[in-house]
Amino acid sequence: MEKECFAYKNGRCKALKVKKCEGTSCGFFKTKAQILEDQERVFKRIKSLDPATQRNIMEIYYGGKMGLLDDVEVG
């Protein structure tokens, strides 16, 4: 089950400092597909904001990579 989690890499959890993966009972468990869906929702929300707020958020959390919003459609 842990191999399905987005945070499981190289035999360990990258989100938490635990010795054993708790699988789906872990509060951080998400599949890679779920993470991609969440990221798409986040970018849609950011894209719906005014340009100054978009730049501020992208600067703080995404290293100023405004190009991440290029393919996002708000609708």
MMTF fields as JSON, N, C-alpha, C and O atoms, coordinates in Angstrom:
{
  "mmtfVersion": "1.0.0",
  "mmtfProducer": "UNKNOWN",
  "numBonds": 299,
  "numAtoms": 300,
  "numGroups": 75,
  "numChains": 1,
  "numModels": 1,
  "chainsPerModel": [1],
  "groupsPerChain": [75],
  "chainIdList": ["A"],
  "bondAtomList": [4, 2, 8, 6, 12, 10, 16, 14, 20, 18, 24, 22, 28, 26, 32, 30, 36, 34, 40, 38, 44, 42, 48, 46, 52, 50, 56, 54, 60, 58, 64, 62, 68, 66, 72, 70, 76, 74, 80, 78, 84, 82, 88, 86, 92, 90, 96, 94, 100, 98, 104, 102, 108, 106, 112, 110, 116, 114, 120, 118, 124, 122, 128, 126, 132, 130, 136, 134, 140, 138, 144, 142, 148, 146, 152, 150, 156, 154, 160, 158, 164, 162, 168, 166, 172, 170, 176, 174, 180, 178, 184, 182, 188, 186, 192, 190, 196, 194, 200, 198, 204, 202, 208, 206, 212, 210, 216, 214, 220, 218, 224, 222, 228, 226, 232, 230, 236, 234, 240, 238, 244, 242, 248, 246, 252, 250, 256, 254, 260, 258, 264, 262, 268, 266, 272, 270, 276, 274, 280, 278, 284, 282, 288, 286, 292, 290, 296, 294],
  "bondOrderList": [1, 1, 1, 1, 1, 1, 1, 1, 1, 1, 1, 1, 1, 1, 1, 1, 1, 1, 1, 1, 1, 1, 1, 1, 1, 1, 1, 1, 1, 1, 1, 1, 1, 1, 1, 1, 1, 1, 1, 1, 1, 1, 1, 1, 1, 1, 1, 1, 1, 1, 1, 1, 1, 1, 1, 1, 1, 1, 1, 1, 1, 1, 1, 1, 1, 1, 1, 1, 1, 1, 1, 1, 1, 1],
  "groupList": [{"groupName": "MET", "atomNameList": ["N", "CA", "C", "O"], "elementList": ["N", "C", "C", "O"], "formalChargeList": [0, 0, 0, 0], "bondAtomList": [1, 0, 2, 1, 3, 2], "bondOrderList": [1, 1, 2], "singleLetterCode": "M", "chemCompType": "L-PEPTIDE LINKING"}, {"groupName": "GLU", "atomNameList": ["N", "CA", "C", "O"], "elementList": ["N", "C", "C", "O"], "formalChargeList": [0, 0, 0, 0], "bondAtomList": [1, 0, 2, 1, 3, 2], "bondOrderList": [1, 1, 2], "singleLetterCode": "E", "chemCompType": "L-PEPTIDE LINKING"}, {"groupName": "LYS", "atomNameList": ["N", "CA", "C", "O"], "elementList": ["N", "C", "C", "O"], "formalChargeList": [0, 0, 0, 0], "bondAtomList": [1, 0, 2, 1, 3, 2], "bondOrderList": [1, 1, 2], "singleLetterCode": "K", "chemCompType": "L-PEPTIDE LINKING"}, {"groupName": "CYS", "atomNameList": ["N", "CA", "C", "O"], "elementList": ["N", "C", "C", "O"], "formalChargeList": [0, 0, 0, 0], "bondAtomList": [1, 0, 2, 1, 3, 2], "bondOrderList": [1, 1, 2], "singleLetterCode": "C", "chemCompType": "L-PEPTIDE LINKING"}, {"groupName": "PHE", "atomNameList": ["N", "CA", "C", "O"], "elementList": ["N", "C", "C", "O"], "formalChargeList": [0, 0, 0, 0], "bondAtomList": [1, 0, 2, 1, 3, 2], "bondOrderList": [1, 1, 2], "singleLetterCode": "F", "chemCompType": "L-PEPTIDE LINKING"}, {"groupName": "ALA", "atomNameList": ["N", "CA", "C", "O"], "elementList": ["N", "C", "C", "O"], "formalChargeList": [0, 0, 0, 0], "bondAtomList": [1, 0, 2, 1, 3, 2], "bondOrderList": [1, 1, 2], "singleLetterCode": "A", "chemCompType": "L-PEPTIDE LINKING"}, {"groupName": "TYR", "atomNameList": ["N", "CA", "C", "O"], "elementList": ["N", "C", "C", "O"], "formalChargeList": [0, 0, 0, 0], "bondAtomList": [1, 0, 2, 1, 3, 2], "bondOrderList": [1, 1, 2], "singleLetterCode": "Y", "chemCompType": "L-PEPTIDE LINKING"}, {"groupName": "ASN", "atomNameList": ["N", "CA", "C", "O"], "elementList": ["N", "C", "C", "O"], "formalChargeList": [0, 0, 0, 0], "bondAtomList": [1, 0, 2, 1, 3, 2], "bondOrderList": [1, 1, 2], "singleLetterCode": "N", "chemCompType": "L-PEPTIDE LINKING"}, {"groupName": "GLY", "atomNameList": ["N", "CA", "C", "O"], "elementList": ["N", "C", "C", "O"], "formalChargeList": [0, 0, 0, 0], "bondAtomList": [1, 0, 2, 1, 3, 2], "bondOrderList": [1, 1, 2], "singleLetterCode": "G", "chemCompType": "PEPTIDE LINKING"}, {"groupName": "ARG", "atomNameList": ["N", "CA", "C", "O"], "elementList": ["N", "C", "C", "O"], "formalChargeList": [0, 0, 0, 0], "bondAtomList": [1, 0, 2, 1, 3, 2], "bondOrderList": [1, 1, 2], "singleLetterCode": "R", "chemCompType": "L-PEPTIDE LINKING"}, {"groupName": "LEU", "atomNameList": ["N", "CA", "C", "O"], "elementList": ["N", "C", "C", "O"], "formalChargeList": [0, 0, 0, 0], "bondAtomList": [1, 0, 2, 1, 3, 2], "bondOrderList": [1, 1, 2], "singleLetterCode": "L", "chemCompType": "L-PEPTIDE LINKING"}, {"groupName": "VAL", "atomNameList": ["N", "CA", "C", "O"], "elementList": ["N", "C", "C", "O"], "formalChargeList": [0, 0, 0, 0], "bondAtomList": [1, 0, 2, 1, 3, 2], "bondOrderList": [1, 1, 2], "singleLetterCode": "V", "chemCompType": "L-PEPTIDE LINKING"}, {"groupName": "THR", "atomNameList": ["N", "CA", "C", "O"], "elementList": ["N", "C", "C", "O"], "formalChargeList": [0, 0, 0, 0], "bondAtomList": [1, 0, 2, 1, 3, 2], "bondOrderList": [1, 1, 2], "singleLetterCode": "T", "chemCompType": "L-PEPTIDE LINKING"}, {"groupName": "SER", "atomNameList": ["N", "CA", "C", "O"], "elementList": ["N", "C", "C", "O"], "formalChargeList": [0, 0, 0, 0], "bondAtomList": [1, 0, 2, 1, 3, 2], "bondOrderList": [1, 1, 2], "singleLetterCode": "S", "chemCompType": "L-PEPTIDE LINKING"}, {"groupName": "GLN", "atomNameList": ["N", "CA", "C", "O"], "elementList": ["N", "C", "C", "O"], "formalChargeList": [0, 0, 0, 0], "bondAtomList": [1, 0, 2, 1, 3, 2], "bondOrderList": [1, 1, 2], "singleLetterCode": "Q", "chemCompType": "L-PEPTIDE LINKING"}, {"groupName": "ILE", "atomNameList": ["N", "CA", "C", "O"], "elementList": ["N", "C", "C", "O"], "formalChargeList": [0, 0, 0, 0], "bondAtomList": [1, 0, 2, 1, 3, 2], "bondOrderList": [1, 1, 2], "singleLetterCode": "I", "chemCompType": "L-PEPTIDE LINKING"}, {"groupName": "ASP", "atomNameList": ["N", "CA", "C", "O"], "elementList": ["N", "C", "C", "O"], "formalChargeList": [0, 0, 0, 0], "bondAtomList": [1, 0, 2, 1, 3, 2], "bondOrderList": [1, 1, 2], "singleLetterCode": "D", "chemCompType": "L-PEPTIDE LINKING"}, {"groupName": "PRO", "atomNameList": ["N", "CA", "C", "O"], "elementList": ["N", "C", "C", "O"], "formalChargeList": [0, 0, 0, 0], "bondAtomList": [1, 0, 2, 1, 3, 2], "bondOrderList": [1, 1, 2], "singleLetterCode": "P", "chemCompType": "L-PEPTIDE LINKING"}],
  "groupTypeList": [0, 1, 2, 1, 3, 4, 5, 6, 2, 7, 8, 9, 3, 2, 5, 10, 2, 11, 2, 2, 3, 1, 8, 12, 13, 3, 8, 4, 4, 2, 12, 2, 5, 14, 15, 10, 1, 16, 14, 1, 9, 11, 4, 2, 9, 15, 2, 13, 10, 16, 17, 5, 12, 14, 9, 7, 15, 0, 1, 15, 6, 6, 8, 8, 2, 0, 8, 10, 10, 16, 16, 11, 1, 11, 8],
  "groupIdList": [1, 2, 3, 4, 5, 6, 7, 8, 9, 10, 11, 12, 13, 14, 15, 16, 17, 18, 19, 20, 21, 22, 23, 24, 25, 26, 27, 28, 29, 30, 31, 32, 33, 34, 35, 36, 37, 38, 39, 40, 41, 42, 43, 44, 45, 46, 47, 48, 49, 50, 51, 52, 53, 54, 55, 56, 57, 58, 59, 60, 61, 62, 63, 64, 65, 66, 67, 68, 69, 70, 71, 72, 73, 74, 75],
  "secStructList": [7, 4, 4, 4, 5, 6, 6, 3, 3, 6, 6, 3, 3, 1, 1, 1, 7, 7, 1, 1, 7, 7, 4, 4, 4, 1, 6, 6, 7, 7, 5, 2, 2, 2, 2, 2, 2, 2, 2, 2, 2, 2, 2, 2, 2, 2, 2, 6, 1, 7, 2, 2, 2, 2, 2, 2, 2, 2, 2, 2, 2, 2, 6, 6, 7, 4, 4, 4, 4, 6, 6, 7, 7, 7, 7],
  "xCoordList": [0.818, 0.0, 0.868, 0.541, 1.974, 2.803, 3.361, 3.62, 3.544, 4.102, 3.141, 3.554, 1.87, 0.892, 0.888, 0.339, 1.486, 1.468, 2.482, 3.591, 2.084, 2.961, 4.243, 5.27, 4.2, 5.34, 6.301, 7.342, 5.974, 6.818, 7.887, 7.586, 9.135, 10.243, 11.448, 11.743, 12.13, 13.352, 13.133, 14.0, 11.98, 11.707, 11.343, 11.332, 11.045, 10.661, 9.688, 9.504, 9.074, 8.119, 8.876, 9.712, 8.583, 9.223, 8.41, 8.895, 7.185, 6.34, 6.489, 6.412, 6.701, 6.767, 8.015, 8.596, 8.416, 9.543, 8.972, 8.877, 8.596, 8.042, 8.865, 9.462, 8.885, 9.65, 8.878, 9.474, 7.547, 6.729, 5.564, 4.897, 5.335, 4.212, 2.902, 2.746, 1.96, 0.652, -0.363, -1.52, 0.054, -0.838, -1.997, -1.831, -3.163, -4.323, -4.836, -5.635, -4.411, -4.855, -4.051, -4.402, -2.994, -2.17, -2.903, -3.495, -2.863, -3.504, -2.874, -3.501, -1.644, -0.954, -1.079, -0.608, -1.699, -1.772, -2.585, -3.743, -1.967, -2.645, -1.908, -0.688, -2.669, -2.034, -1.428, -1.733, -0.581, 0.006, -1.079, -0.98, -2.111, -3.223, -3.972, -4.359, -4.176, -4.854, -4.037, -4.595, -2.734, -1.856, -1.951, -2.009, -1.968, -2.081, -3.414, -3.463, -4.499, -5.816, -5.822, -6.34, -5.251, -5.171, -4.372, -4.766, -3.253, -2.409, -3.161, -3.039, -3.938, -4.73, -5.757, -5.951, -6.415, -7.382, -6.71, -7.261, -5.527, -4.783, -4.446, -4.659, -3.925, -3.548, -4.767, -4.676, -5.897, -7.124, -7.536, -7.932, -7.443, -7.796, -6.854, -7.303, -5.568, -4.6, -4.862, -4.824, -5.127, -5.361, -6.621, -6.732, -7.57, -8.808, -8.617, -9.515, -7.47, -7.191, -6.626, -6.244, -6.576, -6.027, -4.527, -3.878, -3.977, -2.581, -1.559, -0.593, -1.749, -0.795, -0.785, 0.276, -1.954, -2.05, -1.458, -0.776, -1.719, -1.126, 0.395, 1.031, 0.975, 2.435, 2.965, 3.982, 2.279, 2.704, 2.723, 3.705, 1.661, 1.574, 2.632, 3.311, 2.767, 3.729, 5.166, 6.02, 5.429, 6.763, 7.072, 8.157, 6.123, 6.333, 6.424, 7.34, 5.477, 5.359, 5.94, 6.208, 6.141, 6.588, 7.824, 8.088, 8.575, 9.818, 9.638, 10.556, 8.456, 8.192, 7.924, 7.911, 7.712, 7.502, 6.072, 5.23, 5.813, 4.483, 4.051, 2.854, 5.002, 4.697, 3.88, 3.236, 3.899, 3.101, 1.606, 0.818, 1.219, -0.195, -0.601, -1.784, 0.352, 0.071, -1.009, -1.862, -0.996, -1.94, -3.211, -4.032, -3.378, -4.53, -5.705, -5.59, -6.84, -8.064, -9.012, -9.308, -9.487, -10.449, -11.823, -12.052, -12.723, -14.034, -15.15, -16.294],
  "yCoordList": [-1.191, 0.0, 1.264, 2.245, 1.235, 2.432, 2.858, 4.041, 1.905, 2.252, 3.096, 3.712, 3.134, 3.955, 5.396, 6.278, 5.643, 6.97, 7.894, 7.48, 9.137, 10.12, 10.365, 10.711, 10.193, 10.527, 9.361, 9.527, 8.191, 7.013, 6.967, 6.729, 7.194, 7.176, 6.515, 6.735, 5.711, 5.036, 4.27, 4.265, 3.625, 2.778, 3.501, 2.903, 4.79, 5.519, 6.651, 7.041, 7.161, 8.26, 9.584, 9.851, 10.408, 11.715, 12.81, 13.932, 12.507, 13.506, 13.482, 14.523, 12.298, 12.14, 11.374, 10.643, 11.544, 10.763, 9.586, 9.616, 8.558, 7.349, 6.158, 6.177, 5.133, 3.936, 3.039, 2.344, 3.052, 2.181, 2.971, 3.73, 2.781, 3.43, 2.893, 1.685, 3.794, 3.396, 3.147, 2.832, 3.283, 3.034, 4.009, 5.19, 3.523, 4.395, 4.986, 5.921, 4.482, 5.06, 6.313, 7.018, 6.59, 7.776, 9.025, 9.021, 10.074, 11.335, 12.005, 12.857, 11.632, 12.213, 11.355, 11.759, 10.183, 9.271, 9.875, 10.252, 9.961, 10.334, 9.64, 9.48, 9.23, 8.649, 9.774, 10.949, 9.408, 10.409, 11.091, 12.283, 10.342, 10.919, 11.952, 13.005, 11.653, 12.602, 13.883, 14.979, 13.744, 14.913, 15.781, 17.007, 15.154, 15.914, 16.649, 17.798, 15.992, 16.634, 17.818, 18.886, 17.629, 18.71, 19.886, 21.041, 19.593, 20.648, 21.423, 22.645, 20.71, 21.373, 22.312, 23.431, 21.856, 22.702, 23.946, 25.045, 23.767, 24.889, 25.908, 27.106, 25.442, 26.36, 27.066, 28.236, 26.379, 27.033, 28.147, 29.228, 27.882, 28.896, 30.091, 31.237, 29.834, 30.926, 31.738, 32.968, 31.045, 31.721, 32.589, 33.549, 32.265, 33.04, 34.355, 35.197, 34.531, 35.73, 36.84, 36.603, 38.053, 39.175, 38.948, 38.237, 39.55, 39.304, 39.577, 38.826, 40.612, 40.921, 39.818, 39.434, 39.315, 38.234, 36.951, 36.209, 36.691, 35.52, 35.568, 34.593, 36.716, 36.856, 36.662, 35.999, 37.236, 37.116, 35.654, 35.2, 34.927, 33.513, 32.693, 31.864, 32.925, 32.149, 32.453, 31.568, 33.679, 34.042, 33.34, 32.786, 33.365, 32.788, 31.267, 30.683, 30.62, 29.163, 28.382, 27.188, 29.029, 28.307, 28.935, 28.724, 29.701, 30.286, 31.242, 31.43, 31.85, 32.816, 32.205, 32.927, 30.917, 30.213, 30.421, 29.53, 31.598, 31.939, 31.031, 30.857, 30.455, 29.559, 28.344, 27.717, 28.004, 26.872, 27.117, 26.172, 28.382, 28.722, 28.821, 28.984, 28.726, 28.94, 28.026, 28.489, 26.762, 25.802, 25.632, 24.766, 26.451, 26.318, 27.094, 28.272, 26.405, 27.046, 27.226, 26.274, 28.445, 28.734, 28.749, 29.413, 28.008, 27.977, 27.612, 27.559],
  "zCoordList": [0.0, 0.0, 0.0, -0.668, 0.751, 0.844, -0.51, -0.733, -1.406, -2.709, -3.538, -4.52, -3.159, -3.858, -3.353, -4.013, -2.205, -1.596, -2.275, -2.612, -2.467, -3.104, -2.315, -2.9, -1.003, -0.143, 0.058, 0.694, -0.468, -0.276, -1.361, -2.531, -0.966, -1.919, -1.272, -0.098, -2.05, -1.585, -0.284, 0.59, -0.157, 0.997, 2.275, 3.351, 2.163, 3.375, 3.059, 1.906, 4.122, 3.995, 3.957, 4.82, 2.958, 2.833, 3.519, 3.662, 3.946, 4.597, 6.115, 6.767, 6.671, 8.122, 8.528, 7.726, 9.759, 10.294, 11.07, 12.297, 10.335, 10.945, 10.481, 9.405, 11.302, 10.944, 9.992, 9.17, 10.098, 9.262, 8.683, 9.386, 7.407, 6.733, 7.293, 7.473, 7.567, 8.087, 6.977, 7.254, 5.746, 4.615, 4.577, 4.883, 4.204, 4.029, 5.332, 5.294, 6.476, 7.751, 8.116, 9.062, 7.384, 7.628, 7.14, 6.061, 7.923, 7.554, 6.341, 5.713, 6.005, 4.857, 3.605, 2.541, 3.701, 2.559, 1.425, 1.605, 0.265, -0.976, -2.105, -2.069, -3.109, -4.283, -5.119, -4.912, -6.046, -6.933, -7.764, -8.058, -8.142, -8.902, -8.058, -8.564, -6.776, -5.887, -5.727, -5.693, -5.63, -5.502, -6.758, -6.662, -7.925, -9.173, -9.253, -9.694, -8.829, -8.81, -7.85, -8.177, -6.674, -5.687, -6.239, -6.075, -6.892, -7.455, -8.531, -8.623, -9.345, -10.379, -9.751, -10.226, -8.683, -7.973, -7.39, -7.455, -6.825, -6.246, -7.331, -7.144, -8.458, -9.524, -10.117, -10.487, -10.213, -10.692, -9.742, -10.177, -8.457, -7.456, -7.552, -7.538, -7.648, -7.759, -9.025, -9.0, -10.128, -11.41, -11.367, -12.131, -10.486, -10.392, -9.63, -9.615, -9.005, -8.215, -9.096, -10.242, -8.55, -9.307, -9.547, -8.779, -10.609, -10.984, -9.87, -9.736, -9.086, -8.013, -6.96, -6.468, -6.619, -5.636, -6.205, -5.498, -7.483, -8.14, -8.039, -7.637, -8.41, -8.362, -6.949, -6.749, -5.974, -4.582, -4.136, -3.55, -4.405, -4.018, -4.746, -4.139, -6.042, -6.825, -6.386, -6.412, -5.992, -5.512, -4.192, -4.015, -3.277, -1.945, -1.987, -1.408, -2.671, -2.583, -3.754, -3.62, -4.9, -6.091, -6.731, -7.915, -5.955, -6.448, -7.611, -8.409, -7.714, -8.774, -10.136, -11.133, -10.21, -11.483, -11.983, -11.874, -12.526, -13.023, -14.169, -14.4, -14.883, -15.995, -15.582, -16.423, -14.294, -13.818, -14.018, -14.054, -14.147, -14.324, -15.791, -16.089, -16.705, -18.126, -18.691, -19.448, -18.351, -18.932, -18.113, -18.413, -17.082, -16.19, -16.761, -17.101, -16.859, -17.327, -16.158, -15.435, -15.973, -14.911, -15.552, -16.562, -14.948, -15.59, -14.721, -15.173]
}
